[in-house]
Amino acid sequence: MSNQITAYNLSNDDELGFFGDSPLICPEWAVVYGYAEEKNLLSKAFRIIQDHPDELVAKLKENFPLVYGGQSVGCGDWAARCAMPEEPSLRELPN
């Protein structure tokens, strides 16, 4: 199954798109990439993805200012929507 993630820069309307079958394509990577590109930290980001592919998200959290919302993740001015749960979060109330 192919992943498609788009990160949005909330301050200037730039967008970054990531597509492919790799499990490394995730919302955290998308926002970190945008942030790292702006802050001249791409080598640090690529070192993390190369050295820690099995624990990518944890290492990104340790090294970059990731912030989570209800359905999104952000890093600096960049934001991306997190994967939606398969079941709707709203359930019918009992009578």
VOMI-855071 format. One record per residue: x, y negated, z of N, C-alpha, C in turn. Coordinates in pm, 1 decimal. Atoms other than C-alpha are relative to their C-alpha. Layout:
// VOMI-855071
<rec><n_px>X</n_px><n_py>Y</n_py><n_pz>Z</n_pz><ca_px>X</ca_px><ca_py>Y</ca_py><ca_pz>Z</ca_pz><c_px>X</c_px><c_py>Y</c_py><c_pz>Z</c_pz></rec>
...
//
This chain:
// VOMI-855071
<rec><n_px>83.5</n_px><n_py>116.2</n_py><n_pz>0.0</n_pz><ca_px>0.0</ca_px><ca_py>0.0</ca_py><ca_pz>0.0</ca_pz><c_px>89.4</c_px><c_py>-124.4</c_py><c_pz>0.0</c_pz></rec>
<rec><n_px>-81.0</n_px><n_py>119.7</n_py><n_pz>14.4</n_pz><ca_px>142.9</ca_px><ca_py>-337.2</ca_py><ca_pz>-100.4</ca_pz><c_px>-44.2</c_px><c_py>-107.1</c_py><c_pz>99.5</c_pz></rec>
<rec><n_px>26.6</n_px><n_py>109.6</n_py><n_pz>-91.7</n_pz><ca_px>169.6</ca_px><ca_py>-616.6</ca_py><ca_pz>154.9</ca_pz><c_px>2.9</c_px><c_py>-131.8</c_py><c_pz>-75.3</c_pz></rec>
<rec><n_px>-1.4</n_px><n_py>134.8</n_py><n_pz>54.4</n_pz><ca_px>90.5</ca_px><ca_py>-975.4</ca_py><ca_pz>66.0</ca_pz><c_px>-17.0</c_px><c_py>-96.4</c_py><c_pz>116.1</c_pz></rec>
<rec><n_px>0.9</n_px><n_py>95.0</n_py><n_pz>-110.6</n_pz><ca_px>174.4</ca_px><ca_py>-1246.2</ca_py><ca_pz>318.0</ca_pz><c_px>30.3</c_px><c_py>-138.3</c_py><c_pz>-56.2</c_pz></rec>
<rec><n_px>-27.9</n_px><n_py>138.0</n_py><n_pz>37.3</n_pz><ca_px>156.6</ca_px><ca_py>-1621.4</ca_py><ca_pz>265.7</ca_pz><c_px>21.2</c_px><c_py>-80.7</c_py><c_pz>126.6</c_pz></rec>
<rec><n_px>-27.5</n_px><n_py>92.2</n_py><n_pz>-110.2</n_pz><ca_px>314.2</ca_px><ca_py>-1870.1</ca_py><ca_pz>504.8</ca_pz><c_px>-23.9</c_px><c_py>-141.2</c_py><c_pz>-50.9</c_pz></rec>
<rec><n_px>34.7</n_px><n_py>136.9</n_py><n_pz>35.3</n_pz><ca_px>198.4</ca_px><ca_py>-2231.5</ca_py><ca_pz>503.0</ca_pz><c_px>75.5</c_px><c_py>-97.0</c_py><c_pz>89.8</c_pz></rec>
<rec><n_px>-62.0</n_px><n_py>105.7</n_py><n_pz>-78.0</n_pz><ca_px>394.4</ca_px><ca_py>-2537.2</ca_py><ca_pz>610.0</ca_pz><c_px>-109.3</c_px><c_py>-102.0</c_py><c_pz>29.9</c_pz></rec>
<rec><n_px>111.9</n_px><n_py>84.7</n_py><n_pz>-40.1</n_pz><ca_px>141.7</ca_px><ca_py>-2740.7</ca_py><ca_pz>806.1</ca_pz><c_px>32.7</c_px><c_py>-149.0</c_py><c_pz>-7.9</c_pz></rec>
<rec><n_px>-34.6</n_px><n_py>142.1</n_py><n_pz>7.6</n_pz><ca_px>335.7</ca_px><ca_py>-3065.6</ca_py><ca_pz>773.5</ca_pz><c_px>12.4</c_px><c_py>-52.7</c_py><c_pz>-142.7</c_pz></rec>
<rec><n_px>-16.3</n_px><n_py>50.2</n_py><n_pz>137.0</n_pz><ca_px>390.9</ca_px><ca_py>-3079.5</ca_py><ca_pz>396.9</ca_pz><c_px>-71.3</c_px><c_py>83.5</c_py><c_pz>-106.7</c_pz></rec>
<rec><n_px>80.1</n_px><n_py>-83.2</n_py><n_pz>91.8</n_pz><ca_px>157.4</ca_px><ca_py>-2818.0</ca_py><ca_pz>239.6</ca_pz><c_px>80.3</c_px><c_py>94.4</c_py><c_pz>-88.7</c_pz></rec>
<rec><n_px>-75.6</n_px><n_py>-101.1</n_py><n_pz>74.0</n_pz><ca_px>441.8</ca_px><ca_py>-2598.6</ca_py><ca_pz>107.3</ca_pz><c_px>-53.9</c_px><c_py>138.2</c_py><c_pz>34.2</c_pz></rec>
<rec><n_px>40.4</n_px><n_py>-139.3</n_py><n_pz>-20.5</n_pz><ca_px>366.9</ca_px><ca_py>-2227.3</ca_py><ca_pz>71.2</ca_pz><c_px>114.2</c_px><c_py>91.7</c_py><c_pz>-39.5</c_pz></rec>
<rec><n_px>-93.8</n_px><n_py>-106.4</n_py><n_pz>34.5</n_pz><ca_px>586.1</ca_px><ca_py>-1918.1</ca_py><ca_pz>69.9</ca_pz><c_px>-78.4</c_px><c_py>129.4</c_py><c_pz>-8.4</c_pz></rec>
<rec><n_px>68.3</n_px><n_py>-127.8</n_py><n_pz>15.0</n_pz><ca_px>458.1</ca_px><ca_py>-1585.7</ca_py><ca_pz>-60.4</ca_pz><c_px>97.5</c_px><c_py>115.2</c_py><c_pz>0.2</c_pz></rec>
<rec><n_px>-80.1</n_px><n_py>-122.3</n_py><n_pz>-6.9</n_pz><ca_px>597.2</ca_px><ca_py>-1242.6</ca_py><ca_pz>15.7</ca_pz><c_px>-88.5</c_px><c_py>116.8</c_py><c_pz>-41.4</c_pz></rec>
<rec><n_px>77.0</n_px><n_py>-111.2</n_py><n_pz>53.6</n_pz><ca_px>481.1</ca_px><ca_py>-933.3</ca_py><ca_pz>-172.3</ca_pz><c_px>88.0</c_px><c_py>123.9</c_py><c_pz>-6.4</c_pz></rec>
<rec><n_px>-75.3</n_px><n_py>-122.8</n_py><n_pz>17.8</n_pz><ca_px>585.3</ca_px><ca_py>-570.6</ca_py><ca_pz>-174.4</ca_pz><c_px>-45.2</c_px><c_py>110.5</c_py><c_pz>92.3</c_pz></rec>
<rec><n_px>35.2</n_px><n_py>-118.6</n_py><n_pz>-76.0</n_pz><ca_px>571.1</ca_px><ca_py>-228.0</ca_py><ca_pz>-17.9</ca_pz><c_px>79.2</c_px><c_py>14.8</c_py><c_pz>129.1</c_pz></rec>
<rec><n_px>-86.6</n_px><n_py>-13.4</n_py><n_pz>-116.8</n_pz><ca_px>832.9</ca_px><ca_py>-285.3</ca_py><ca_pz>251.1</ca_pz><c_px>-75.7</c_px><c_py>-31.1</c_py><c_pz>129.1</c_pz></rec>
<rec><n_px>60.6</n_px><n_py>30.7</n_py><n_pz>-129.5</n_pz><ca_px>714.6</ca_px><ca_py>-265.5</ca_py><ca_pz>612.0</ca_pz><c_px>61.9</c_px><c_py>-124.1</c_py><c_pz>64.2</c_pz></rec>
<rec><n_px>-63.6</n_px><n_py>120.1</n_py><n_pz>-52.4</n_pz><ca_px>951.4</ca_px><ca_py>-558.3</ca_py><ca_pz>672.2</ca_pz><c_px>-73.5</c_px><c_py>-126.8</c_py><c_pz>-42.2</c_pz></rec>
<rec><n_px>79.8</n_px><n_py>115.7</n_py><n_pz>40.7</n_pz><ca_px>707.2</ca_px><ca_py>-789.4</ca_py><ca_pz>493.8</ca_pz><c_px>-114.1</c_px><c_py>-12.3</c_py><c_pz>99.8</c_pz></rec>
<rec><n_px>97.3</n_px><n_py>20.0</n_py><n_pz>-106.4</n_pz><ca_px>508.2</ca_px><ca_py>-923.4</ca_py><ca_pz>785.9</ca_pz><c_px>-14.6</c_px><c_py>-150.8</c_py><c_pz>25.3</c_pz></rec>
<rec><n_px>20.1</n_px><n_py>143.6</n_py><n_pz>-24.6</n_pz><ca_px>368.2</ca_px><ca_py>-1259.1</ca_py><ca_pz>903.2</ca_pz><c_px>116.0</c_px><c_py>-64.3</c_py><c_pz>75.9</c_pz></rec>
<rec><n_px>-111.8</n_px><n_py>55.0</n_py><n_pz>-76.3</n_pz><ca_px>653.9</ca_px><ca_py>-1305.7</ca_py><ca_pz>1150.9</ca_pz><c_px>118.5</c_px><c_py>-31.7</c_py><c_pz>-90.8</c_pz></rec>
<rec><n_px>-111.0</n_px><n_py>24.5</n_py><n_pz>92.2</n_pz><ca_px>913.6</ca_px><ca_py>-1270.2</ca_py><ca_pz>876.2</ca_pz><c_px>-29.8</c_px><c_py>-119.8</c_py><c_pz>-88.6</c_pz></rec>
<rec><n_px>35.8</n_px><n_py>109.8</n_py><n_pz>89.8</n_pz><ca_px>726.3</ca_px><ca_py>-1512.9</ca_py><ca_pz>651.1</ca_pz><c_px>21.4</c_px><c_py>-136.0</c_py><c_pz>66.3</c_pz></rec>
<rec><n_px>-14.5</n_px><n_py>130.2</n_py><n_pz>-66.3</n_pz><ca_px>715.2</ca_px><ca_py>-1795.4</ca_py><ca_pz>906.9</ca_pz><c_px>144.9</c_px><c_py>-24.9</c_py><c_pz>43.4</c_pz></rec>
<rec><n_px>-141.7</n_px><n_py>16.4</n_py><n_pz>-36.5</n_pz><ca_px>1070.4</ca_px><ca_py>-1732.1</ca_py><ca_pz>1028.6</ca_pz><c_px>80.6</c_px><c_py>-39.2</c_py><c_pz>-123.2</c_pz></rec>
<rec><n_px>-72.0</n_px><n_py>34.3</n_py><n_pz>122.2</n_pz><ca_px>1195.1</ca_px><ca_py>-1746.0</ca_py><ca_pz>669.5</ca_pz><c_px>-16.1</c_px><c_py>-148.3</c_py><c_pz>-31.7</c_pz></rec>
<rec><n_px>23.3</n_px><n_py>141.6</n_py><n_pz>27.3</n_pz><ca_px>1032.3</ca_px><ca_py>-2085.7</ca_py><ca_pz>614.1</ca_pz><c_px>73.0</c_px><c_py>-89.5</c_py><c_pz>98.5</c_pz></rec>
<rec><n_px>-67.1</n_px><n_py>76.7</n_py><n_pz>-104.9</n_pz><ca_px>1164.2</ca_px><ca_py>-2218.2</ca_py><ca_pz>944.5</ca_pz><c_px>151.6</c_px><c_py>4.5</c_py><c_pz>-18.2</c_pz></rec>
<rec><n_px>-144.8</n_px><n_py>-17.4</n_py><n_pz>13.9</n_pz><ca_px>1513.0</ca_px><ca_py>-2075.9</ca_py><ca_pz>890.2</ca_pz><c_px>53.5</c_px><c_py>-73.2</c_py><c_pz>-122.6</c_pz></rec>
<rec><n_px>-42.3</n_px><n_py>71.0</n_py><n_pz>120.5</n_pz><ca_px>1532.5</ca_px><ca_py>-2220.9</ca_py><ca_pz>540.3</ca_pz><c_px>11.9</c_px><c_py>-149.9</c_py><c_pz>29.1</c_pz></rec>
<rec><n_px>-3.9</n_px><n_py>142.7</n_py><n_pz>-33.9</n_pz><ca_px>1452.0</ca_px><ca_py>-2569.0</ca_py><ca_pz>674.6</ca_pz><c_px>113.6</c_px><c_py>-34.5</c_py><c_pz>95.7</c_pz></rec>
<rec><n_px>-99.5</n_px><n_py>26.7</n_py><n_pz>-104.8</n_pz><ca_px>1695.8</ca_px><ca_py>-2540.9</ca_py><ca_pz>967.4</ca_pz><c_px>138.2</c_px><c_py>53.6</c_py><c_pz>-33.3</c_pz></rec>
<rec><n_px>-128.3</n_px><n_py>-55.6</n_py><n_pz>44.5</n_pz><ca_px>1980.3</ca_px><ca_py>-2383.7</ca_py><ca_pz>766.2</ca_pz><c_px>41.4</c_px><c_py>120.3</c_py><c_pz>86.3</c_pz></rec>
<rec><n_px>-24.5</n_px><n_py>-118.9</n_py><n_pz>-81.2</n_pz><ca_px>1947.9</ca_px><ca_py>-2058.0</ca_py><ca_pz>963.7</ca_pz><c_px>-31.3</c_px><c_py>129.7</c_py><c_pz>-75.0</c_pz></rec>
<rec><n_px>34.7</n_px><n_py>-120.2</n_py><n_pz>76.8</n_pz><ca_px>1879.9</ca_px><ca_py>-1815.0</ca_py><ca_pz>678.3</ca_pz><c_px>98.0</c_px><c_py>114.2</c_py><c_pz>23.2</c_pz></rec>
<rec><n_px>-96.3</n_px><n_py>-108.7</n_py><n_pz>-22.1</n_pz><ca_px>2201.0</ca_px><ca_py>-1622.3</ca_py><ca_pz>740.6</ca_pz><c_px>-31.5</c_px><c_py>73.1</c_py><c_pz>130.7</c_pz></rec>
<rec><n_px>39.1</n_px><n_py>-62.1</n_py><n_pz>-126.8</n_pz><ca_px>2088.7</ca_px><ca_py>-1559.4</ca_py><ca_pz>1099.7</ca_pz><c_px>-123.4</c_px><c_py>88.2</c_py><c_pz>-19.5</c_pz></rec>
<rec><n_px>121.9</n_px><n_py>-77.1</n_py><n_pz>25.3</n_pz><ca_px>1745.1</ca_px><ca_py>-1444.0</ca_py><ca_pz>981.2</ca_pz><c_px>30.2</c_px><c_py>126.4</c_py><c_pz>-80.1</c_pz></rec>
<rec><n_px>-34.5</n_px><n_py>-117.4</n_py><n_pz>80.9</n_pz><ca_px>1891.1</ca_px><ca_py>-1213.3</ca_py><ca_pz>716.3</ca_pz><c_px>84.1</c_px><c_py>100.5</c_py><c_pz>78.2</c_pz></rec>
<rec><n_px>-79.1</n_px><n_py>-91.2</n_py><n_pz>-83.7</n_pz><ca_px>2138.6</ca_px><ca_py>-1069.8</ca_py><ca_pz>968.0</ca_pz><c_px>-92.5</c_px><c_py>83.4</c_py><c_pz>88.8</c_pz></rec>
<rec><n_px>95.8</n_px><n_py>-72.6</n_py><n_pz>-84.5</n_pz><ca_px>1846.5</ca_px><ca_py>-976.9</ca_py><ca_pz>1193.2</ca_pz><c_px>-73.1</c_px><c_py>106.5</c_py><c_pz>-81.1</c_pz></rec>
<rec><n_px>75.1</n_px><n_py>-97.4</n_py><n_pz>81.0</n_pz><ca_px>1651.4</ca_px><ca_py>-809.5</ca_py><ca_pz>913.6</ca_pz><c_px>91.3</c_px><c_py>113.6</c_py><c_pz>-46.3</c_pz></rec>
<rec><n_px>-94.4</n_px><n_py>-103.8</n_py><n_pz>41.7</n_pz><ca_px>1964.4</ca_px><ca_py>-620.7</ca_py><ca_pz>803.4</ca_pz><c_px>41.0</c_px><c_py>89.4</c_py><c_pz>116.3</c_pz></rec>
<rec><n_px>-52.4</n_px><n_py>-76.1</n_py><n_pz>-113.3</n_pz><ca_px>2084.4</ca_px><ca_py>-514.7</ca_py><ca_pz>1148.5</ca_pz><c_px>-107.8</c_px><c_py>68.6</c_py><c_pz>84.2</c_pz></rec>
<rec><n_px>105.5</n_px><n_py>-51.7</n_py><n_pz>-88.5</n_pz><ca_px>1748.2</ca_px><ca_py>-443.9</ca_py><ca_pz>1315.9</ca_pz><c_px>-132.2</c_px><c_py>23.3</c_py><c_pz>-73.3</c_pz></rec>
<rec><n_px>126.2</n_px><n_py>-17.5</n_py><n_pz>73.7</n_pz><ca_px>1488.5</ca_px><ca_py>-329.3</ca_py><ca_pz>1058.9</ca_pz><c_px>-107.0</c_px><c_py>73.8</c_py><c_pz>80.1</c_pz></rec>
<rec><n_px>97.9</n_px><n_py>-77.1</n_py><n_pz>-76.5</n_pz><ca_px>1323.9</ca_px><ca_py>-91.8</ca_py><ca_pz>1308.2</ca_pz><c_px>-59.8</c_px><c_py>-77.5</c_py><c_pz>116.2</c_pz></rec>
<rec><n_px>51.8</n_px><n_py>83.2</n_py><n_pz>-108.1</n_pz><ca_px>1273.7</ca_px><ca_py>-363.2</ca_py><ca_pz>1568.2</ca_pz><c_px>-1.9</c_px><c_py>-146.7</c_py><c_pz>-42.8</c_pz></rec>
<rec><n_px>-7.1</n_px><n_py>132.4</n_py><n_pz>60.3</n_pz><ca_px>1238.7</ca_px><ca_py>-664.2</ca_py><ca_pz>1339.5</ca_pz><c_px>-77.8</c_px><c_py>-104.1</c_py><c_pz>79.0</c_pz></rec>
<rec><n_px>82.9</n_px><n_py>101.3</n_py><n_pz>-65.5</n_pz><ca_px>952.3</ca_px><ca_py>-844.0</ca_py><ca_pz>1512.9</ca_pz><c_px>54.9</c_px><c_py>-35.0</c_py><c_pz>138.1</c_pz></rec>
<rec><n_px>-55.8</n_px><n_py>26.2</n_py><n_pz>-132.7</n_pz><ca_px>1104.0</ca_px><ca_py>-806.6</ca_py><ca_pz>1859.9</ca_pz><c_px>124.8</c_px><c_py>-86.8</c_py><c_pz>-9.3</c_pz></rec>
<rec><n_px>-123.2</n_px><n_py>78.2</n_py><n_pz>14.7</n_pz><ca_px>1439.3</ca_px><ca_py>-943.2</ca_py><ca_pz>1740.4</ca_pz><c_px>-29.5</c_px><c_py>-140.4</c_py><c_pz>-51.1</c_pz></rec>
<rec><n_px>38.0</n_px><n_py>134.3</n_py><n_pz>44.9</n_pz><ca_px>1272.3</ca_px><ca_py>-1231.5</ca_py><ca_pz>1556.2</ca_pz><c_px>-53.6</c_px><c_py>-82.0</c_py><c_pz>117.1</c_pz></rec>
<rec><n_px>52.7</n_px><n_py>68.8</n_py><n_pz>-118.8</n_pz><ca_px>1086.7</ca_px><ca_py>-1318.4</ca_py><ca_pz>1878.9</ca_pz><c_px>113.0</c_px><c_py>-46.1</c_py><c_pz>91.9</c_pz></rec>
<rec><n_px>-113.4</n_px><n_py>34.5</n_py><n_pz>-85.8</n_pz><ca_px>1417.2</ca_px><ca_py>-1319.0</ca_py><ca_pz>2068.0</ca_pz><c_px>81.1</c_px><c_py>-117.4</c_py><c_pz>-54.3</c_pz></rec>
<rec><n_px>-92.1</n_px><n_py>94.7</n_py><n_pz>62.4</n_pz><ca_px>1592.9</ca_px><ca_py>-1547.0</ca_py><ca_pz>1819.0</ca_pz><c_px>-64.3</c_px><c_py>-123.3</c_py><c_pz>-62.2</c_pz></rec>
<rec><n_px>69.5</n_px><n_py>112.7</n_py><n_pz>62.6</n_pz><ca_px>1328.3</ca_px><ca_py>-1783.6</ca_py><ca_pz>1679.5</ca_pz><c_px>-122.9</c_px><c_py>-36.2</c_py><c_pz>82.6</c_pz></rec>
<rec><n_px>112.5</n_px><n_py>45.6</n_py><n_pz>-81.9</n_pz><ca_px>1048.1</ca_px><ca_py>-1992.1</ca_py><ca_pz>1835.0</ca_pz><c_px>-136.9</c_px><c_py>41.7</c_py><c_pz>-56.3</c_pz></rec>
<rec><n_px>129.1</n_px><n_py>-50.5</n_py><n_pz>47.8</n_pz><ca_px>754.2</ca_px><ca_py>-1770.7</ca_py><ca_pz>1735.4</ca_pz><c_px>-108.2</c_px><c_py>-27.9</c_py><c_pz>103.7</c_pz></rec>
<rec><n_px>115.0</n_px><n_py>28.7</n_py><n_pz>-85.0</n_pz><ca_px>415.0</ca_px><ca_py>-1870.4</ca_py><ca_pz>1875.5</ca_pz><c_px>-120.7</c_px><c_py>67.8</c_py><c_pz>-63.2</c_pz></rec>
<rec><n_px>116.8</n_px><n_py>-72.0</n_py><n_pz>50.5</n_pz><ca_px>97.3</ca_px><ca_py>-1664.5</ca_py><ca_pz>1845.7</ca_pz><c_px>-128.5</c_px><c_py>-72.0</c_py><c_pz>37.7</c_pz></rec>
<rec><n_px>136.1</n_px><n_py>46.5</n_py><n_pz>-24.1</n_pz><ca_px>-259.9</ca_px><ca_py>-1785.5</ca_py><ca_pz>1813.1</ca_pz><c_px>-92.1</c_px><c_py>120.2</c_py><c_pz>-6.6</c_pz></rec>
<rec><n_px>96.6</n_px><n_py>-109.6</n_py><n_pz>4.4</n_pz><ca_px>-575.8</ca_px><ca_py>-1578.9</ca_py><ca_pz>1802.9</ca_pz><c_px>13.8</c_px><c_py>87.8</c_py><c_pz>-123.3</c_pz></rec>
<rec><n_px>-11.3</n_px><n_py>-75.8</n_py><n_pz>124.7</n_pz><ca_px>-527.2</ca_px><ca_py>-1476.4</ca_py><ca_pz>1439.0</ca_pz><c_px>118.4</c_px><c_py>-45.4</c_py><c_pz>-84.2</c_pz></rec>
<rec><n_px>-111.3</n_px><n_py>54.3</n_py><n_pz>77.2</n_pz><ca_px>-202.5</ca_px><ca_py>-1644.1</ca_py><ca_pz>1340.6</ca_pz><c_px>129.6</c_px><c_py>6.3</c_py><c_pz>80.0</c_pz></rec>
<rec><n_px>-132.2</n_px><n_py>11.7</n_py><n_pz>-61.4</n_pz><ca_px>167.6</ca_px><ca_py>-1670.6</ca_py><ca_pz>1409.1</ca_pz><c_px>65.8</c_px><c_py>-122.6</c_py><c_pz>-61.1</c_pz></rec>
<rec><n_px>-67.2</n_px><n_py>119.2</n_py><n_pz>48.3</n_pz><ca_px>375.8</ca_px><ca_py>-1984.5</ca_py><ca_pz>1380.4</ca_pz><c_px>144.8</c_px><c_py>-2.5</c_py><c_pz>42.2</c_pz></rec>
<rec><n_px>-140.8</n_px><n_py>24.1</n_py><n_pz>-32.5</n_pz><ca_px>738.5</ca_px><ca_py>-2089.3</ca_py><ca_pz>1380.2</ca_pz><c_px>30.8</c_px><c_py>-138.8</c_py><c_pz>-55.3</c_pz></rec>
<rec><n_px>-17.4</n_px><n_py>137.5</n_py><n_pz>45.4</n_pz><ca_px>809.9</ca_px><ca_py>-2461.5</ca_py><ca_pz>1368.0</ca_pz><c_px>-128.0</c_px><c_py>-47.4</c_py><c_pz>-67.0</c_pz></rec>
<rec><n_px>116.5</n_px><n_py>49.3</n_py><n_pz>75.5</n_pz><ca_px>578.2</ca_px><ca_py>-2614.8</ca_py><ca_pz>1106.6</ca_pz><c_px>-66.5</c_px><c_py>108.8</c_py><c_pz>-84.0</c_pz></rec>
<rec><n_px>50.8</n_px><n_py>-107.9</n_py><n_pz>84.9</n_pz><ca_px>512.2</ca_px><ca_py>-2275.0</ca_py><ca_pz>942.8</ca_pz><c_px>-100.2</c_px><c_py>86.9</c_py><c_pz>74.7</c_pz></rec>
<rec><n_px>102.2</n_px><n_py>-86.9</n_py><n_pz>-58.2</n_pz><ca_px>203.7</ca_px><ca_py>-2061.2</ca_py><ca_pz>1004.6</ca_pz><c_px>-43.5</c_px><c_py>103.7</c_py><c_pz>-103.1</c_pz></rec>
<rec><n_px>52.2</n_px><n_py>-107.1</n_py><n_pz>85.4</n_pz><ca_px>69.7</ca_px><ca_py>-1733.2</ca_py><ca_pz>866.1</ca_pz><c_px>-107.7</c_px><c_py>73.5</c_py><c_pz>77.3</c_pz></rec>
<rec><n_px>107.1</n_px><n_py>-77.2</n_py><n_pz>-61.8</n_pz><ca_px>-237.6</ca_px><ca_py>-1530.4</ca_py><ca_pz>933.5</ca_pz><c_px>50.3</c_px><c_py>139.5</c_py><c_pz>32.0</c_pz></rec>
<rec><n_px>-34.8</n_px><n_py>-136.2</n_py><n_pz>-40.0</n_pz><ca_px>-183.0</ca_px><ca_py>-1209.2</ca_py><ca_pz>1125.7</ca_pz><c_px>-100.7</c_px><c_py>96.7</c_py><c_pz>-59.8</c_pz></rec>
<rec><n_px>89.9</n_px><n_py>-103.5</n_py><n_pz>51.9</n_pz><ca_px>-335.8</ca_px><ca_py>-884.1</ca_py><ca_pz>1007.8</ca_pz><c_px>-127.9</c_px><c_py>1.9</c_py><c_pz>81.4</c_pz></rec>
<rec><n_px>130.1</n_px><n_py>-4.2</n_py><n_pz>-66.1</n_pz><ca_px>-702.5</ca_px><ca_py>-869.0</ca_py><ca_pz>1086.6</ca_pz><c_px>-26.4</c_px><c_py>142.5</c_py><c_pz>47.8</c_pz></rec>
<rec><n_px>34.9</n_px><n_py>-134.6</n_py><n_pz>-44.3</n_pz><ca_px>-827.3</ca_px><ca_py>-577.7</ca_py><ca_pz>1295.1</ca_pz><c_px>-99.1</c_px><c_py>63.0</c_py><c_pz>-96.7</c_pz></rec>
<rec><n_px>89.1</n_px><n_py>-68.2</n_py><n_pz>93.7</n_pz><ca_px>-1011.8</ca_px><ca_py>-316.2</ca_py><ca_pz>1097.3</ca_pz><c_px>-145.3</c_px><c_py>-10.1</c_py><c_pz>41.9</c_pz></rec>
<rec><n_px>136.6</n_px><n_py>15.3</n_py><n_pz>-49.6</n_pz><ca_px>-1318.5</ca_px><ca_py>-344.1</ca_py><ca_pz>1318.1</ca_pz><c_px>-24.0</c_px><c_py>-146.6</c_py><c_pz>31.0</c_pz></rec>
<rec><n_px>27.4</n_px><n_py>137.2</n_py><n_pz>-38.4</n_pz><ca_px>-1491.2</ca_px><ca_py>-677.7</ca_py><ca_pz>1363.8</ca_pz><c_px>11.6</c_px><c_py>-15.7</c_py><c_pz>151.5</c_pz></rec>
<rec><n_px>-16.8</n_px><n_py>21.0</n_py><n_pz>-142.4</n_pz><ca_px>-1412.5</ca_px><ca_py>-830.0</ca_py><ca_pz>1700.9</ca_pz><c_px>-130.9</c_px><c_py>-35.6</c_py><c_pz>68.2</c_pz></rec>
<rec><n_px>130.4</n_px><n_py>32.7</n_py><n_pz>-58.0</n_pz><ca_px>-1770.1</ca_px><ca_py>-946.5</ca_py><ca_pz>1750.2</ca_pz><c_px>-89.0</c_px><c_py>123.1</c_py><c_pz>-5.7</c_pz></rec>
<rec><n_px>88.7</n_px><n_py>-115.3</n_py><n_pz>-7.3</n_pz><ca_px>-2006.0</ca_px><ca_py>-676.9</ca_py><ca_pz>1863.6</ca_pz><c_px>-137.5</c_px><c_py>-47.3</c_py><c_pz>42.6</c_pz></rec>
<rec><n_px>137.0</n_px><n_py>33.8</n_py><n_pz>-36.7</n_pz><ca_px>-2379.1</ca_px><ca_py>-684.2</ca_py><ca_pz>1900.9</ca_pz><c_px>-16.7</c_px><c_py>15.8</c_py><c_pz>152.1</c_pz></rec>
<rec><n_px>24.3</n_px><n_py>-6.9</n_py><n_pz>-144.7</n_pz><ca_px>-2482.6</ca_px><ca_py>-760.2</ca_py><ca_pz>2259.2</ca_pz><c_px>-112.4</c_px><c_py>97.4</c_py><c_pz>30.2</c_pz></rec>
<rec><n_px>109.5</n_px><n_py>-90.9</n_py><n_pz>-35.1</n_pz><ca_px>-2692.7</ca_px><ca_py>-499.7</ca_py><ca_pz>2435.7</ca_pz><c_px>-123.9</c_px><c_py>-80.5</c_py><c_pz>42.4</c_pz></rec>
<rec><n_px>125.3</n_px><n_py>69.2</n_py><n_pz>-37.6</n_pz><ca_px>-3058.5</ca_px><ca_py>-592.9</ca_py><ca_pz>2492.3</ca_pz><c_px>-30.9</c_px><c_py>16.6</c_py><c_pz>145.0</c_pz></rec>
//
